[in-house]
Amino acid sequence: LAETIQNINLGMPSLEEIRKKAEEVYNSSSTYDELCWLNAEMDLLIKHHYLEQEKREFF
């Protein structure tokens, strides 16, 4: 069981990586509206198969 849990955690970011990314987003000049627009644009590109959504297998 411990080995299974450890293998699951391999694909997940560490708390330090999450903290650094949160700081990057907080300190960026992007506004909430700009981030929402970017997210919507990416969803549209994925829908029309111009981008492929990243999928992670945990098991």
N, C-alpha and C positions, 0 to 999 in steps of 0.2 A: 504494500500500500504506500509506504513512504517513497519507494522508487517511482511509482506512478505519479504521486503528487509532485515529486521533484521534476519529472519529465514534463509535466503540465507547465510548471513555472519557467521552463527554459524559453518558451516562446513569448513570455510576458515581460514587459519592461520593469525595471527595478524602481523602487520608490525614488531613488536619486534621479533616474531618467525622467520620471513623471514630474518631479519638482523642477528640474531644469527646463522641461518643455513648458510647464505652466508659467515659469518666469519669462521665457521667451515670448509667449503669447501676451502676457501682462505688459511687458515692456515694449511690445511692438506698436507701431503707429496705426495698425489696423483698427478700425472701429467695429463695433458689433454688427452694424448694418453691412459693412464690407465683408466680414466673415460669413454672414448669412448669405450674401450674394454669391460668394465664392463656393460655399457649400451647395447652393442650388445649381450653380453652373456645373460643378463636378457631378452632381446627381444626373443632370441632363446628359452630360457626355457619357456617363456610364450607361444610361438608359439607351442611348443610340449607339452603343458599342464602340465609341471612340476611346474610351478608357476601360480598363478592367479593374473591378473592385478586388482589393487584396483580401484573401481569405486565409485564415489560420486554422490549422487542425490542432486540437488540444489532446486528442487521444490517438 
